[in-house]
Amino acid sequence: MRKRQPNLKDNKVAYKYKSKGETKMVDLNVVKAWVLARWAERTSWDGAALIVLGVLALMSHALVSVAAVGAIVYGAWTLYTKEQAKKK
């Protein structure tokens, strides 16, 4: 059974895609209205902040690992070398 494509007016923006052999349309104005409605909510801001924090943590994991290795190497170097006497 084939689904009917929605009748879109000229002022609407739509995105066509194929799914299981059928061409479907998504009204992007509906998506835009949903995003703008969530934009005004505080919980959406909280969620966005947590997502950004999580992405930054995942991205910085590699940098933190490099810094940790550098700290271990420098600590080992300072343990190995003797302290030089200060000149008076």
C-alpha positions in Angstrom: 0.0 0.0 0.0 1.5 3.3 -1.1 1.2 6.3 1.1 0.1 9.6 -0.4 2.5 12.4 -0.4 1.3 15.5 1.4 0.0 18.4 -0.7 2.4 21.2 0.2 1.6 24.9 -0.4 4.1 27.1 -2.3 5.3 28.8 0.9 6.3 25.5 2.7 9.7 24.0 2.5 9.9 20.2 2.2 12.6 17.5 2.1 12.1 14.4 0.0 13.8 11.1 0.9 13.3 7.5 0.0 12.5 4.9 2.6 11.9 1.3 1.7 11.3 2.1 -1.9 8.8 4.9 -1.2 9.5 8.6 -1.6 8.5 10.5 1.5 8.4 14.2 2.3 9.1 16.0 5.6 7.7 19.4 6.1 10.7 21.4 7.3 8.5 24.2 8.7 7.1 21.7 11.2 10.6 20.8 12.3 11.5 24.5 12.5 8.4 25.2 14.6 9.3 22.3 17.0 12.9 23.5 17.4 11.8 27.1 18.0 9.3 25.9 20.6 11.9 24.0 22.5 14.4 26.9 22.2 12.3 28.9 24.7 12.4 26.2 27.3 15.0 26.2 30.1 15.3 22.4 30.1 16.3 22.6 26.4 19.1 24.9 27.3 20.2 22.6 30.1 20.1 19.6 27.7 22.1 21.5 25.0 24.7 22.5 27.6 25.1 19.0 28.8 25.5 17.7 25.2 28.2 20.3 24.5 29.9 19.5 27.8 29.9 15.8 26.9 31.3 16.4 23.4 34.0 18.6 24.8 34.9 16.0 27.3 35.2 13.3 24.6 37.3 15.6 22.4 39.6 16.7 25.2 40.1 13.2 26.4 43.0 12.8 23.9 44.6 16.1 25.0 44.3 15.2 28.7 46.0 11.9 28.0 48.9 13.6 26.3 49.2 16.1 29.2 49.1 13.2 31.7 51.9 11.4 29.9 53.9 14.6 29.7 53.5 15.1 33.5 54.6 11.6 34.2 57.7 11.9 32.0 58.6 15.3 33.6 58.0 13.9 37.1 60.3 10.9 36.4 62.9 13.2 34.9 62.9 15.4 38.0 63.2 12.4 40.3 66.2 11.1 38.2 68.2 14.3 38.0 70.1 15.8 40.9 69.2 19.3 42.2 71.9 21.7 41.2 73.4 23.8 44.0 72.6 27.5 43.8 75.5 29.9 43.2 75.9 32.6 45.8 
